[in-house]
Amino acid sequence: MLPFSELIQLEKPVLVDFFATWCGPCKMMSPILSDLKKRMGDSISIIKIDVDKNPATAASYQVQGVPALLLFKEGKLLWQQAGVVPAAQLEKIIRQYTSL
């Protein structure tokens, strides 16, 4: 698997879910992200990053709370939000920021 710094350089949009195993709202994001992947297919990549196992990566993006969602394309951070976001809203955001 590619390192995080290379994964976010992809041409297609990459949605990163910063989560923690102990976080209730984070557990709610898993089925939402599965739904989003079904909606958008291979047009996006979705990556989950455990903040407890990757504190430096989380800190480098000022992730204060989890779940935190960050949208990258070609290495650029396009959008960032903490909290649970419904799949339909995420799809709309991704399409708005990436012109998919």
VMD Tcl script that draws the C-alpha trace (Angstrom):
set ca {
  {0.00 0.00 0.00}
  {1.19 3.50 -0.83}
  {2.12 5.89 1.99}
  {-0.49 8.50 2.91}
  {1.50 11.33 1.30}
  {1.39 9.49 -2.04}
  {-2.25 8.35 -1.77}
  {-3.51 11.94 -1.54}
  {-1.55 12.86 -4.70}
  {-3.87 10.76 -6.88}
  {-5.70 12.36 -9.78}
  {-9.02 11.06 -8.55}
  {-10.48 12.56 -5.36}
  {-9.44 10.93 -2.09}
  {-11.76 11.17 0.91}
  {-9.89 10.60 4.17}
  {-11.79 9.56 7.29}
  {-9.77 10.25 10.45}
  {-11.32 8.04 13.13}
  {-10.71 6.32 16.47}
  {-11.83 2.81 17.40}
  {-13.35 4.08 20.68}
  {-15.41 6.82 18.97}
  {-19.18 6.19 18.66}
  {-19.84 8.69 15.84}
  {-16.84 7.22 13.95}
  {-18.57 3.83 13.95}
  {-21.59 5.52 12.35}
  {-19.39 6.70 9.46}
  {-18.46 3.19 8.25}
  {-21.85 2.32 6.68}
  {-22.12 5.90 5.35}
  {-18.75 5.56 3.61}
  {-19.77 2.15 2.21}
  {-22.92 3.75 0.81}
  {-20.86 6.60 -0.65}
  {-18.48 4.14 -2.32}
  {-21.49 2.33 -3.87}
  {-22.85 5.68 -5.13}
  {-19.56 6.93 -6.57}
  {-17.68 3.71 -7.40}
  {-14.14 3.99 -8.68}
  {-14.39 7.74 -9.26}
  {-13.14 8.26 -5.67}
  {-10.85 6.60 -3.15}
  {-11.80 6.41 0.51}
  {-9.11 5.98 3.14}
  {-9.57 5.46 6.87}
  {-6.81 6.72 9.19}
  {-6.80 5.69 12.87}
  {-5.71 8.81 14.79}
  {-4.37 6.71 17.69}
  {-2.06 4.77 15.34}
  {-1.19 7.79 13.16}
  {-1.04 10.82 15.50}
  {1.54 12.68 13.39}
  {-0.61 12.49 10.25}
  {-3.68 13.68 12.19}
  {-1.69 16.51 13.78}
  {-0.27 17.64 10.44}
  {-3.85 18.34 9.26}
  {-4.94 19.90 12.58}
  {-7.45 17.10 13.21}
  {-8.84 18.04 16.64}
  {-11.89 15.78 16.84}
  {-13.08 12.60 15.22}
  {-14.58 11.68 12.91}
  {-12.89 14.21 10.65}
  {-13.33 14.06 6.89}
  {-10.82 15.59 4.49}
  {-11.10 15.68 0.71}
  {-7.92 15.74 -1.39}
  {-7.25 15.84 -5.09}
  {-3.73 15.85 -6.53}
  {-2.34 16.58 -3.08}
  {-4.53 19.64 -2.46}
  {-6.85 19.77 0.53}
  {-10.19 20.86 -0.95}
  {-12.57 20.44 1.99}
  {-12.50 19.47 5.66}
  {-15.20 18.90 8.26}
  {-15.52 17.17 11.62}
  {-18.55 15.09 12.54}
  {-20.87 12.64 10.85}
  {-21.90 13.64 7.32}
  {-24.65 11.74 5.40}
  {-23.63 9.95 2.17}
  {-25.87 12.09 -0.04}
  {-24.31 15.28 1.37}
  {-20.78 13.86 0.98}
  {-21.49 12.96 -2.64}
  {-22.75 16.49 -3.30}
  {-19.64 18.00 -1.63}
  {-17.26 15.75 -3.58}
  {-18.98 16.56 -6.88}
  {-18.97 20.30 -6.05}
  {-15.25 20.42 -5.22}
  {-13.96 18.05 -7.88}
  {-16.36 18.58 -10.81}
  {-17.10 14.85 -11.09}
}
mol new
graphics top color blue
foreach p $ca { graphics top sphere $p radius 0.5 }
foreach p [lrange $ca 0 end-1] q [lrange $ca 1 end] { graphics top cylinder $p $q radius 0.2 }
display resetview
